[in-house]
């Protein structure tokens, strides 16, 4: 019988690194941990983790090394002194950074004879270990497939492609989507809350509405790919008129209007660029920098 409980090392035991190690231990994977502040390893040792005294000892303990530290400078501070020991290892870098940093880290790892996966954790620490949470990876597909059962203990492992910068790029894009969505929800909550509607009541309606919004994304994505935006559902000019109602309602209730004013500006510039009769997806022409030129 195949035993998928392979060993791993986790370097970096902040809130996220500790959650990663705990999830691996819960799934039965022998796990070695190291952190600059050694006391952070104590709770994991109680769960069965082996604690390494040095980064070199941590790297030597497993064929798969997961790094989750503050930034890429910290990654190199920890691993550069033991770089020679990475040969033949799989390095999974879950440290946040830019696509350019991910590509540089991949080249660095390859020069040392290590296989490399860059990753983005699309959850907060309490969500680690939930199979419904996404972990995005880019880089070596062979490394992901060889260690898929172990990585699946952290969350759903999705491989985006061989370009090691893709996970970081998607991470940034998805965080932008999250912040825009959360801020839109908070603006709506402030607006309805001005008339004593509890946030929980508004949110029940808002989450149902987001299902419809997701359908809009599915409809508009092929338009974006084709560069054609038939305005057969609602045009930019129709949306531009509608946003004024939001701005008026918010202003009358003392709610900050920075977000809807920004949205109105984008719509107005898109319309002025010749897309007033197109679908809302045509705003991407402005975001790409092409809108003002048309």
C-alpha positions as CSV (number, residue, x, y, z in Angstrom):
1,X,0.0,0.0,0.0
2,X,1.3,3.5,-0.9
3,X,2.0,5.7,2.1
4,X,1.4,9.4,1.2
5,X,2.5,10.6,4.6
6,X,5.8,12.0,3.4
7,X,8.0,14.2,5.5
8,X,8.3,17.9,5.2
9,X,10.2,20.8,6.8
10,X,8.5,24.1,7.5
11,X,10.8,27.1,7.9
12,X,9.1,30.2,9.5
13,X,6.6,29.9,12.3
14,X,4.6,33.0,12.3
15,X,0.9,32.7,12.4
16,X,0.7,31.3,8.9
17,X,3.8,29.1,9.1
18,X,2.6,27.6,12.4
19,X,-0.8,26.9,10.8
20,X,0.9,25.1,7.8
21,X,3.0,22.9,10.1
22,X,0.0,22.1,12.3
23,X,-2.1,21.0,9.2
24,X,0.7,18.7,8.1
25,X,1.0,17.2,11.5
26,X,-2.8,16.7,11.7
27,X,-2.6,14.8,8.4
28,X,0.1,12.5,9.7
29,X,3.1,13.9,7.9
30,X,6.4,13.8,9.8
31,X,7.2,17.5,10.1
32,X,10.4,19.3,11.1
33,X,10.1,23.0,12.0
34,X,12.5,25.8,12.5
35,X,12.1,29.5,13.4
36,X,14.5,32.2,14.3
37,X,12.7,32.7,17.7
38,X,12.9,29.1,18.9
39,X,10.0,29.4,21.4
40,X,7.5,29.6,18.5
41,X,8.2,25.9,17.9
42,X,7.1,24.8,21.3
43,X,3.3,24.3,20.6
44,X,4.2,22.4,17.4
45,X,6.6,20.2,19.3
46,X,3.7,19.3,21.6
47,X,1.8,18.2,18.5
48,X,4.6,15.9,17.4
49,X,6.9,18.2,15.3
50,X,10.6,17.7,15.3
51,X,12.3,21.0,16.1
52,X,15.5,21.8,14.3
53,X,18.3,23.8,16.0
54,X,19.5,25.4,12.7
55,X,18.2,26.1,9.2
56,X,20.8,23.6,8.0
57,X,19.4,20.9,10.2
58,X,15.9,21.8,9.1
59,X,16.7,21.6,5.4
60,X,18.6,18.3,5.8
61,X,15.6,16.7,7.6
62,X,13.3,16.5,4.6
63,X,13.2,16.3,0.8
64,X,10.4,18.9,0.8
65,X,11.2,22.3,2.3
66,X,8.3,24.8,2.8
67,X,9.4,28.3,3.5
68,X,6.9,30.9,4.8
69,X,8.8,34.0,6.1
70,X,8.2,37.7,6.2
71,X,9.6,38.5,2.7
72,X,12.2,37.4,0.1
73,X,15.0,39.2,2.0
74,X,14.2,37.1,5.0
75,X,14.1,34.0,2.8
76,X,17.6,34.6,1.6
77,X,18.9,35.6,5.0
78,X,17.8,32.1,6.3
79,X,18.7,30.0,3.3
80,X,21.7,31.6,1.6
81,X,24.1,30.3,4.3
82,X,22.8,26.7,3.7
83,X,22.2,27.0,0.0
84,X,24.5,24.1,-0.9
85,X,22.2,21.7,1.1
86,X,19.2,22.5,-1.1
87,X,20.5,20.3,-4.0
88,X,18.1,17.6,-4.8
89,X,15.4,19.1,-2.6
90,X,12.0,20.5,-3.5
91,X,11.6,24.1,-2.3
92,X,8.1,25.3,-1.9
93,X,8.1,29.1,-1.3
94,X,4.9,30.4,0.3
95,X,6.5,33.7,1.2
96,X,4.6,36.7,-0.2
97,X,6.3,38.7,-2.9
98,X,6.1,39.9,-6.5
99,X,6.1,37.9,-9.7
100,X,9.6,39.2,-10.4
101,X,10.8,38.0,-7.0
102,X,9.3,34.6,-7.6
103,X,11.1,34.3,-10.9
104,X,14.4,35.3,-9.4
105,X,13.9,32.8,-6.5
106,X,13.2,30.1,-9.0
107,X,16.4,30.8,-11.0
108,X,18.3,30.9,-7.7
109,X,16.9,27.5,-6.6
110,X,17.5,26.0,-10.0
111,X,21.2,27.1,-9.9
112,X,21.5,25.2,-6.6
113,X,20.0,22.0,-8.1
114,X,16.7,22.4,-6.3
115,X,13.2,22.0,-7.8
116,X,11.0,25.0,-7.1
117,X,7.3,25.8,-6.6
118,X,6.1,29.3,-5.8
119,X,2.9,29.5,-3.9
120,X,0.1,31.8,-2.7
121,X,-2.1,31.0,0.2
122,X,-5.6,32.2,-0.5
123,X,-6.8,32.1,3.1
124,X,-6.0,33.3,6.6
125,X,-4.3,30.9,9.1
126,X,-7.6,29.5,10.5
127,X,-8.5,28.3,7.0
128,X,-5.3,26.3,6.5
129,X,-6.2,22.6,6.3
130,X,-9.6,23.2,4.8
131,X,-9.8,21.4,1.5
132,X,-12.1,24.1,0.1
133,X,-9.4,26.8,0.5
134,X,-7.2,27.5,-2.5
135,X,-3.4,27.2,-2.5
136,X,-2.1,28.5,-5.8
137,X,1.2,27.2,-7.2
138,X,3.4,27.9,-10.2
139,X,6.7,26.5,-11.3
140,X,7.6,22.9,-11.5
141,X,4.5,20.7,-12.3
142,X,6.5,17.6,-11.5
143,X,7.2,18.9,-8.0
144,X,3.5,19.5,-7.4
145,X,2.4,16.1,-8.6
146,X,5.1,14.3,-6.6
147,X,3.9,16.0,-3.4
148,X,0.2,16.6,-4.2
149,X,-1.1,14.5,-1.3
150,X,1.1,16.4,1.2
151,X,0.2,19.8,-0.3
152,X,-3.5,18.9,-0.3
153,X,-3.2,18.6,3.5
154,X,-2.9,22.4,3.5
155,X,-5.7,23.2,1.1
156,X,-6.7,22.6,-2.5
157,X,-3.5,22.8,-4.6
158,X,-4.1,24.5,-7.9
159,X,-1.2,24.6,-10.5
160,X,-1.4,27.7,-12.6
161,X,1.5,27.0,-15.0
162,X,5.2,26.7,-15.3
163,X,6.0,30.4,-15.1
164,X,7.0,30.7,-11.4
165,X,5.6,34.3,-11.2
166,X,2.0,33.3,-11.9
167,X,1.0,32.4,-8.3
168,X,2.2,35.8,-7.1
169,X,0.5,37.6,-10.0
170,X,-2.8,35.8,-9.3
171,X,-2.4,36.5,-5.6
172,X,-2.1,40.3,-6.2
173,X,-5.1,40.2,-8.6
174,X,-7.3,38.2,-6.2
175,X,-6.4,40.4,-3.3
176,X,-7.5,43.4,-5.3
177,X,-10.8,41.7,-6.1
178,X,-11.2,40.9,-2.4
179,X,-10.5,44.5,-1.2
180,X,-12.8,46.0,-3.8
181,X,-15.6,43.6,-2.9
182,X,-15.2,44.0,0.9
183,X,-15.0,47.8,0.5
184,X,-18.1,47.8,-1.7
185,X,-19.9,45.7,0.9
186,X,-18.8,48.0,3.7
187,X,-20.0,51.0,1.8
188,X,-23.4,49.3,1.3
189,X,-23.5,48.4,4.9
190,X,-22.8,52.0,6.0
191,X,-25.5,53.2,3.6
192,X,-28.2,50.8,4.8
193,X,-27.0,51.1,8.3
194,X,-27.7,54.8,8.2
195,X,-31.3,53.9,8.4
196,X,-30.7,51.3,11.2
197,X,-30.5,48.2,9.1
198,X,-28.3,45.7,10.9
199,X,-25.2,44.6,8.9
200,X,-26.3,41.0,9.3
201,X,-29.7,41.8,7.6
202,X,-28.0,43.6,4.7
203,X,-25.4,40.9,4.3
204,X,-28.0,38.2,3.8
205,X,-29.2,40.0,0.7
206,X,-25.7,41.1,-0.4
207,X,-24.3,37.5,-0.4
208,X,-27.2,36.4,-2.6
209,X,-26.5,39.3,-4.9
210,X,-22.9,38.3,-5.2
211,X,-24.1,35.0,-6.8
212,X,-25.6,37.1,-9.6
213,X,-22.5,39.2,-9.8
214,X,-20.5,36.0,-10.3
215,X,-22.7,35.3,-13.3
216,X,-21.8,38.7,-14.7
217,X,-18.1,37.8,-14.5
218,X,-18.7,34.5,-16.4
219,X,-20.6,36.5,-19.1
220,X,-18.0,39.2,-19.4
221,X,-14.8,37.1,-19.4
222,X,-15.3,35.9,-23.1
223,X,-16.0,39.6,-24.1
224,X,-12.7,40.7,-22.5
225,X,-10.8,37.9,-24.3
226,X,-12.4,38.8,-27.6
227,X,-12.1,42.6,-27.1
228,X,-15.7,43.0,-28.1
229,X,-18.3,44.2,-25.5
230,X,-21.9,43.9,-26.8
231,X,-24.1,46.1,-24.6
232,X,-27.1,43.8,-24.8
233,X,-27.5,43.6,-21.0
234,X,-26.7,47.0,-19.6
235,X,-24.4,49.6,-21.2
236,X,-21.8,51.8,-19.6
237,X,-24.0,54.8,-20.0
238,X,-26.9,53.1,-18.2
239,X,-24.5,52.2,-15.3
240,X,-23.2,55.7,-15.3
241,X,-26.7,57.0,-14.7
242,X,-27.3,54.4,-12.0
243,X,-24.2,55.3,-10.0
244,X,-25.5,58.8,-9.5
245,X,-28.3,57.3,-7.4
246,X,-25.8,55.6,-5.2
247,X,-23.8,58.8,-4.8
248,X,-26.9,60.8,-4.0
249,X,-28.2,58.3,-1.4
250,X,-24.8,58.1,0.3
251,X,-24.3,61.9,0.4
252,X,-27.7,62.4,1.9
253,X,-26.8,60.1,4.7
254,X,-23.4,61.3,5.4
255,X,-21.6,58.2,4.0
256,X,-18.2,58.7,2.4
257,X,-18.4,58.6,-1.4
258,X,-14.8,58.1,-2.4
259,X,-15.4,54.6,-3.8
260,X,-18.5,55.4,-5.9
261,X,-16.9,58.6,-7.1
262,X,-13.9,56.6,-8.3
263,X,-16.3,54.1,-10.0
264,X,-18.2,57.0,-11.7
265,X,-14.9,58.5,-12.9
266,X,-13.9,55.2,-14.5
267,X,-17.3,54.8,-16.2
268,X,-17.3,58.4,-17.4
269,X,-13.8,58.1,-18.9
270,X,-14.8,54.7,-20.5
271,X,-17.9,56.4,-22.1
272,X,-15.8,59.3,-23.3
273,X,-13.4,56.9,-25.0
274,X,-16.3,55.6,-27.1
275,X,-17.6,52.7,-25.1
276,X,-20.8,54.3,-23.7
277,X,-23.0,51.8,-25.6
278,X,-20.8,48.8,-24.7
279,X,-21.1,46.5,-21.7
280,X,-19.5,47.3,-18.4
281,X,-16.7,44.9,-19.4
282,X,-15.4,47.6,-21.7
283,X,-14.0,49.4,-18.6
284,X,-11.0,47.1,-19.0
285,X,-9.9,49.1,-22.0
286,X,-9.4,52.1,-19.7
287,X,-7.7,49.9,-17.1
288,X,-5.4,48.6,-19.7
289,X,-4.5,52.1,-20.7
290,X,-6.2,51.8,-24.1
291,X,-9.4,53.6,-23.3
292,X,-8.2,57.2,-23.6
293,X,-6.6,56.5,-27.0
294,X,-9.8,55.5,-28.7
